[in-house]
Amino acid sequence: MKRILITGATGNVGIELIKFLFESNTSSRIIAGVRNIEKSKKIFSSYDKLEFVNFDFENKNTFDKSLENIDSLFLLRPPHISDINKYFKPLIQTIKDKGISELVFLSVQGAEKSKIIPHHKIEKLIEEFELNHIFIRPSYFMQNLTTTLHKDIAEKRKLILPAGKAKFNWIDIENIGEVAAIVLENFDNYKNKAYELTGNENLNFYDIAQLISKITNQKIDYYDTNPFKFYITKKKEGIKTGMILVMILLHFLPRFQPEPKLSNFYTQLTNKQPTSITKFIEKEIDKFKKN
């Protein structure tokens, strides 16, 4: 029986991944790598067969025990971690030492070309250590609107980013979790390759603000700021420096890049169409409305 460890288990992608693994009636043992086991058990109270182990990206002392006897690993990068040599190199070394034969890494679309972003560096580490891997490279998360960007929407009724008129491709995290579950369970069919995962729509933040305004019947504006002003604003809000820098890279660099290419990988795997941004906003409409 294969033992699969899910890092970032209590995050948005991890929760969806675990949901799809159990919905598929997996024969594998699923282990959630979490910092707080008791709290996590409450989050996953409906999954009786889910196991838990203490795992913390920022505490390498948790690596050895949590990776013991693991066959397959789902790996992601916590948004606030940007120092890859400090946090990920020891982790990748431990994965290698433990002989873990299957590694699925949640990267980002275009990581192979954007050498400055953390995901590119992690991909290179995985390749340098010659680990059997699958790189899932999704486009821009729809859920950023209801998490990272939600405070500005809820309190200021604005989307404030240094993204200009750059177009982003929008993907639902639910679709990502579904794909991750499939490739984890069928690793040999996809190993040592990278797969872009996109929705069917390329829209800029002006488009998104207009769409939210139309669906909610409440005005949302997009304010295009410069990276320096964005940094100062988020620093005053108490956001960690590493997280701010990643947000700037994520939203500023696309201004100088071609419009994202569409991939049909999700449809090939599931025989379904990815979630539309309209359907997502309608589903989460209460989060976009003014209280």
C-alpha positions, 0 to 999 in steps of 0.5 A, a space after each residue: 500500500 502506497 503511503 502519500 504525504 501531503 504537505 500544506 495539507 490545511 491550505 486551500 490546495 491541500 484540502 481540495 487534494 485530500 478531498 479528491 483522494 478520498 472521493 476516489 476511494 484511494 487504496 493508498 494511505 494518506 498522511 497530512 503533514 501539518 504543524 498542529 495535529 490537534 487543530 488539523 484533526 478538527 479541520 479534517 474530522 470527516 476523513 476517518 482514515 486520514 493520518 497526521 504527522 508533524 511537518 513544518 517547512 521552517 523547522 528542519 527537525 521535523 523532516 526526518 520523522 515525517 518523511 520516514 517510509 513515505 513513497 509519494 510526496 505532494 510538495 508546495 511552497 508556502 507563500 511567505 517562504 522565499 529563501 529556497 536554499 535555507 528552507 528547501 535545500 535541506 528538505 530536498 536533501 532529506 527527500 533524496 536520503 529517504 529514497 522517496 520515489 515519487 514527488 509531485 511539486 505544485 509550481 506555477 505557469 511559466 516557472 521554467 522561464 522565470 528564473 527569479 521566482 522561487 518555484 523555478 529554483 525549487 524545480 531546479 533543486 528537484 532536478 539536480 537531486 535527480 528525483 522522479 517528479 511531476 511538476 504541475 504548473 497552474 496559472 493564477 489562482 481564482 482563490 487569490 481573490 478570496 484570500 490574499 486580495 480579499 482584504 482590499 476588496 472587502 475594506 477598500 472596495 478595490 483591487 490594488 496591484 502593480 499588474 497594469 493591464 497584464 492578462 492572467 489566466 484564471 484557475 480554480 484551486 478545486 481543479 488543481 486538487 483534482 489533477 494533483 490527486 489523479 497524478 499522485 495515484 497514477 504517477 508512472 503515467 506522468 513522471 519526469 514531466 511538467 504540465 501546465 494547468 489553466 482555465 479557459 479565460 485570460 483576463 486582466 484585473 480591470 476585467 475582473 473588477 468589472 465582472 465582480 461589480 456586474 455579478 454582485 451589483 456592487 462597484 469594485 475598482 482596480 487600482 494599478 499601483 507601482 511596485 514601490 508604493 505597493 511594497 510600502 503599503 503592504 509593509 504598513 499593513 504588517 505583511 512579511 517582506 518575503 510575501 510582499 516580494 513574491 506578490 510583486 513578482 507574481 503581479 508585476 512581471 506579467 506586464 512584460 510577458 506574453 499573454 498566458 497560453 491555454 492548456 487542455 491538460 485538465 480536460 484531458 485528465 477529467 473529461 470536464 471543462 475547468 471552472 469559469 471565473 464567472 462561476 467562481 465569483 457566483 459561488 463565492 458571491 458573499 465574499 465579494 459583497 459589501 457587508 
